[in-house]
Amino acid sequence: MSAHDTFPSRNVLVLVGPTASGKTTLSIELTIILDGEIISADSRQVYKYLDIGTAKPTREQMSQVKHHFVDELLPDQEFNAGQFGIRGRNVIENMFERKKLPIVTGGSGLYIHSLIDGFFEGPAANAEFREIMERQLQAGRVRQLIDELCRVDPVSAAKADPTKPRRIIRALEVYHMTGRPISEHQRERKPAINFTPVMFGLKWDREALYQRIEARCDEMIAQGLLDEIEGLERRGYTSSLNALNTVGYAEGFAYRRGEISYKEMIQLFKRNSRRFAKRQLTWFKRDARILWINMNESRNLQDVLKEISERFQRFST
């Protein structure tokens, strides 16, 4: 029996959670059970050569089920949440036509929001403006950029995250190119969404989650994260690229430049990973649509799969 026969409605299963919460294994098993395909809502797994540091599905896992938005771009190619939303909705429509169940999984809240709710993509990047802004970043003027955004778009400035300066730059860029705040565009230009997301979140005790995160960091180092970074450098990719300005790679590049010790790299990698997970949880907790699944190390995988499958089925019949 296909997923289309079992779940005839235009529902999309969305599985979210912080880093190291177990999304990859669960999503693959769900895809096999429900005859679906995976849409990866991970802003870094879409890039080639970023395997260990993004906890990308293994080749064996990729051979088991079809993954979309994994290994599709080179690290120096531009890709953003707006583009993901547009392309992802086209992929979902194609899956419905082929009677496959779309299963969206990932930890990028902005990408998931773009896909299932939609928002204004805006004009294409302006290379000259970006270059000016990059010089501001390199000079350590993130606070000044936020102050400028506050002047032209106080709504976006109120939500600005200093650890994600390129979102600040994008908001300034849209204002520079259109004369209107991106927050206004986003209110007016949302696309029609012709499917219903049924959202599940993986909920861990914070201490247990942090232990999983630290164990994953150690595993990534043991698997050869630094060798992966060296390979990126040989290909000409540097830490200045947005794709590589992320936890794991940022610390690894800093170590290879001699800016921090090996011990400091490990400490920062773990600390920044924990902080990243905390930001992910803050984002997802704002979404009342998410049905939370209690997780712990002793819980049987099959029980979790059964709970999600049965709860999804109740929404889809």
C-alpha positions as CSV (number, residue, x, y, z in Angstrom):
1,M,0.0,0.0,0.0
2,S,1.4,3.4,-1.0
3,A,1.5,6.5,1.1
4,H,-1.0,8.0,-1.3
5,D,-3.5,5.2,-0.6
6,T,-2.9,5.4,3.2
7,F,-2.7,9.3,3.4
8,P,-4.8,10.6,0.5
9,S,-4.8,14.3,1.7
10,R,-2.3,16.9,0.7
11,N,-0.4,16.7,4.0
12,V,3.3,17.0,4.4
13,L,5.1,15.4,7.4
14,V,7.6,17.8,8.9
15,L,10.2,16.5,11.4
16,V,12.1,19.1,13.3
17,G,14.5,19.3,16.3
18,P,17.8,20.6,17.4
19,T,21.2,19.3,16.2
20,A,22.0,15.7,17.4
21,S,18.3,15.0,18.2
22,G,18.1,12.0,15.9
23,K,16.2,13.5,12.9
24,T,18.2,11.7,10.2
25,T,17.7,8.2,11.3
26,L,14.0,8.7,12.1
27,S,13.3,10.5,8.9
28,I,14.8,7.7,6.8
29,E,12.9,5.0,8.6
30,L,9.6,7.0,8.3
31,T,10.3,7.5,4.6
32,I,10.7,3.7,4.1
33,I,7.5,3.0,6.2
34,L,5.4,5.6,4.5
35,D,6.7,5.4,0.9
36,G,8.0,8.9,0.8
37,E,11.0,11.0,-0.1
38,I,13.0,13.4,2.1
39,I,13.3,17.1,1.6
40,S,16.3,18.3,3.6
41,A,15.7,21.6,5.4
42,D,19.3,22.0,6.3
43,S,21.0,25.2,5.1
44,R,24.5,23.5,4.8
45,Q,23.8,19.9,3.7
46,V,22.8,21.3,0.3
47,Y,26.5,21.9,-0.4
48,K,29.0,19.4,-1.7
49,Y,32.1,18.5,0.2
50,L,30.5,19.5,3.6
51,D,29.9,16.0,4.8
52,I,31.3,15.4,8.3
53,G,30.7,18.9,9.6
54,T,27.0,18.9,8.6
55,A,26.3,15.3,9.8
56,K,25.1,14.6,6.2
57,P,23.3,11.3,5.6
58,T,25.8,8.5,4.7
59,R,26.0,7.1,1.2
60,E,24.2,4.0,2.4
61,Q,21.4,6.1,3.9
62,M,21.2,8.2,0.7
63,S,20.9,5.0,-1.3
64,Q,18.0,3.8,0.8
65,V,15.7,6.7,0.1
66,K,15.6,9.7,-2.2
67,H,16.9,13.0,-0.7
68,H,16.3,16.4,-2.1
69,F,18.6,19.4,-1.4
70,V,21.6,17.4,-0.4
71,D,24.9,17.7,-2.3
72,E,23.3,19.9,-4.9
73,L,25.5,23.1,-4.8
74,L,29.2,24.1,-4.6
75,P,30.2,25.9,-1.4
76,D,30.7,29.2,-3.2
77,Q,27.2,29.2,-4.8
78,E,24.5,31.5,-3.3
79,F,21.5,29.8,-1.8
80,N,19.0,31.2,0.7
81,A,15.7,30.3,2.5
82,G,13.6,32.1,0.0
83,Q,15.0,30.1,-2.9
84,F,14.6,26.9,-0.8
85,G,10.9,27.7,-0.2
86,I,10.2,28.2,-3.9
87,R,12.1,25.1,-5.1
88,G,10.9,23.0,-2.2
89,R,7.2,23.6,-2.9
90,N,7.8,22.6,-6.5
91,V,9.5,19.4,-5.3
92,I,6.5,18.7,-3.0
93,E,4.1,19.2,-5.9
94,N,6.1,16.7,-7.9
95,M,5.9,14.2,-5.1
96,F,2.2,14.5,-4.8
97,E,1.9,13.8,-8.6
98,R,4.1,10.7,-8.2
99,K,2.1,9.6,-5.1
100,K,5.0,9.9,-2.8
101,L,4.7,11.4,0.7
102,P,6.9,14.5,1.3
103,I,8.8,14.2,4.5
104,V,10.6,17.5,5.4
105,T,13.4,17.2,8.0
106,G,16.0,19.6,9.3
107,G,17.0,22.0,11.9
108,S,16.9,25.3,10.0
109,G,13.8,27.0,11.3
110,L,14.0,29.8,8.7
111,Y,14.2,27.3,5.8
112,I,11.2,25.3,7.2
113,H,9.3,28.6,7.7
114,S,10.0,29.6,4.1
115,L,8.8,26.3,2.8
116,I,5.6,25.8,4.7
117,D,4.5,29.4,5.3
118,G,6.3,31.3,2.5
119,F,7.9,34.7,2.6
120,F,9.2,37.4,0.3
121,E,12.3,36.3,-1.5
122,G,13.3,39.8,-2.7
123,P,15.6,41.0,-5.4
124,A,18.8,39.1,-6.4
125,A,22.0,39.8,-4.5
126,N,23.8,43.0,-5.3
127,A,27.5,42.2,-5.5
128,E,28.7,45.8,-5.0
129,F,26.5,46.3,-1.9
130,R,27.5,42.9,-0.5
131,E,31.2,43.8,-0.9
132,I,30.7,47.0,1.1
133,M,28.8,45.1,3.8
134,E,31.5,42.4,3.9
135,R,34.1,45.0,4.6
136,Q,31.9,46.2,7.5
137,L,31.8,42.7,8.9
138,Q,35.5,42.2,8.6
139,A,36.0,45.5,10.5
140,G,33.8,44.1,13.3
141,R,31.0,46.6,12.8
142,V,28.0,44.2,13.3
143,R,26.5,46.5,15.9
144,Q,26.7,49.5,13.5
145,L,24.9,47.4,10.9
146,I,22.1,46.6,13.4
147,D,21.9,50.3,14.2
148,E,21.5,51.1,10.5
149,L,18.8,48.5,10.2
150,C,17.0,49.9,13.2
151,R,16.9,53.2,11.4
152,V,15.4,51.9,8.1
153,D,13.6,48.8,9.3
154,P,13.0,48.7,13.1
155,V,10.7,45.6,12.8
156,S,13.6,43.5,11.3
157,A,16.1,45.1,13.6
158,A,14.1,43.9,16.7
159,K,14.6,40.3,15.5
160,A,18.2,40.7,14.4
161,D,20.7,38.1,15.7
162,P,24.3,39.4,15.9
163,T,25.6,35.9,15.3
164,K,23.9,35.8,11.9
165,P,25.1,39.0,10.3
166,R,24.3,38.0,6.7
167,R,20.6,38.1,7.5
168,I,21.1,41.7,8.7
169,I,23.0,42.4,5.5
170,R,20.1,40.9,3.4
171,A,17.6,43.1,5.2
172,L,19.7,46.2,4.5
173,E,20.2,45.1,0.9
174,V,16.5,44.8,0.2
175,Y,15.9,48.3,1.6
176,H,18.8,49.6,-0.4
177,M,17.4,48.1,-3.6
178,T,13.7,48.6,-3.2
179,G,13.4,51.6,-0.8
180,R,11.1,49.6,1.5
181,P,11.8,47.4,4.5
182,I,12.0,43.7,4.0
183,S,9.4,43.3,6.8
184,E,6.9,45.2,4.6
185,H,7.6,43.0,1.6
186,Q,7.2,39.9,3.7
187,R,3.8,40.9,4.9
188,E,2.5,41.5,1.4
189,R,4.2,38.9,-0.8
190,K,3.6,35.5,0.8
191,P,2.8,32.8,-1.7
192,A,-0.2,30.5,-1.6
193,I,0.6,27.2,0.2
194,N,-1.5,24.4,-1.2
195,F,-0.6,21.7,1.3
196,T,-0.9,21.2,5.1
197,P,2.2,20.7,7.2
198,V,1.9,18.1,10.0
199,M,4.8,19.0,12.3
200,F,6.6,16.8,14.8
201,G,9.4,17.9,17.1
202,L,12.0,15.7,18.9
203,K,12.1,16.8,22.6
204,W,15.1,15.8,24.7
205,D,16.0,16.7,28.3
206,R,18.5,19.5,27.9
207,E,21.3,17.7,29.7
208,A,20.9,14.6,27.7
209,L,20.8,16.6,24.5
210,Y,24.0,18.4,25.4
211,Q,25.7,15.1,26.0
212,R,24.6,13.9,22.6
213,I,25.9,17.1,21.0
214,E,29.3,16.8,22.7
215,A,29.6,13.2,21.7
216,R,28.7,14.1,18.1
217,C,31.4,16.8,18.1
218,D,34.0,14.3,19.3
219,E,32.8,11.8,16.6
220,M,33.1,14.5,13.9
221,I,36.7,15.2,14.9
222,A,37.5,11.5,15.0
223,Q,35.9,11.0,11.5
224,G,38.3,13.6,10.0
225,L,36.6,17.0,10.2
226,L,39.9,18.8,10.0
227,D,40.9,16.7,7.0
228,E,37.6,17.7,5.4
229,I,38.4,21.4,6.0
230,E,41.9,20.9,4.6
231,G,40.3,19.4,1.5
232,L,38.0,22.5,1.2
233,E,41.0,24.7,1.4
234,R,42.8,22.8,-1.4
235,R,39.7,23.3,-3.6
236,G,40.0,27.1,-3.0
237,Y,37.2,27.5,-0.5
238,T,37.8,29.7,2.5
239,S,36.1,30.6,5.7
240,S,34.8,33.8,4.2
241,L,32.2,31.9,2.4
242,N,28.7,32.0,3.9
243,A,28.4,28.2,3.5
244,L,31.5,27.7,5.7
245,N,30.7,30.4,8.3
246,T,29.0,27.8,10.5
247,V,29.7,25.8,13.7
248,G,32.4,23.2,13.3
249,Y,33.9,24.7,10.2
250,A,34.5,28.1,11.7
251,E,36.4,26.7,14.6
252,G,38.3,24.3,12.4
253,F,39.5,27.0,10.0
254,A,40.5,29.2,13.0
255,Y,42.6,26.3,14.3
256,R,44.3,25.8,11.0
257,R,45.1,29.5,10.7
258,G,46.9,29.2,14.1
259,E,44.4,31.5,15.9
260,I,43.4,29.0,18.5
261,S,44.8,25.8,20.0
262,Y,43.5,22.3,19.3
263,K,42.0,22.2,22.9
264,E,40.4,25.6,22.4
265,M,39.0,24.5,19.0
266,I,37.3,21.5,20.7
267,Q,35.9,23.6,23.5
268,L,34.5,26.3,21.2
269,F,33.1,23.7,18.8
270,K,31.1,22.1,21.7
271,R,30.1,25.4,23.3
272,N,28.9,26.9,20.0
273,S,27.1,23.7,19.1
274,R,25.2,23.8,22.4
275,R,24.4,27.5,21.8
276,F,23.2,26.7,18.3
277,A,20.9,24.0,19.6
278,K,19.5,26.4,22.2
279,R,18.7,28.9,19.4
280,Q,17.0,26.2,17.3
281,L,14.8,25.2,20.3
282,T,13.9,28.8,20.9
283,W,12.7,29.1,17.3
284,F,10.7,25.9,17.2
285,K,9.1,26.5,20.6
286,R,7.4,29.5,19.1
287,D,5.5,27.3,16.7
288,A,2.3,26.0,18.3
289,R,1.7,23.6,15.4
290,I,4.5,21.3,16.5
291,L,3.5,18.0,18.1
292,W,6.4,17.2,20.5
293,I,7.7,13.6,20.8
294,N,9.4,12.8,24.1
295,M,12.9,11.3,23.5
296,N,15.4,9.6,25.7
297,E,18.3,7.2,25.2
298,S,16.3,4.2,26.4
299,R,13.3,4.7,24.2
300,N,12.9,2.1,21.4
301,L,13.2,3.5,17.9
302,Q,10.2,1.5,16.7
303,D,8.1,3.0,19.4
304,V,8.9,6.5,18.2
305,L,8.3,5.6,14.6
306,K,4.9,4.0,15.6
307,E,3.9,7.1,17.6
308,I,4.7,9.5,14.7
309,S,3.1,7.3,12.0
310,E,-0.1,6.9,14.0
311,R,-0.4,10.5,14.9
312,F,0.3,11.5,11.3
313,Q,-2.3,9.1,10.1
314,R,-5.0,10.6,12.3
315,F,-4.4,14.0,10.6
316,S,-4.5,12.4,7.1
317,T,-7.7,10.3,7.1
